[in-house]
Amino acid sequence: SLWELHQMVTAVTGKNALMYSSSYGCYCGWGGKGQPKDATDRCCQLHDTCYENL
């Protein structure tokens, strides 16, 4: 879930994941298109794709 992702990222980075990632790259936050900016953005893309397939 989004909440679990938030908790995991916050625990690992020490940053508030919702504030940090809500506008990061092409896929972290609402929507997304194009090529991911980096590995973190690719993770957000994979997360979005997973939820689209539910």
Order of alpha helices (4+ residues) and beta strands (2+ residues): alpha-alpha-alpha
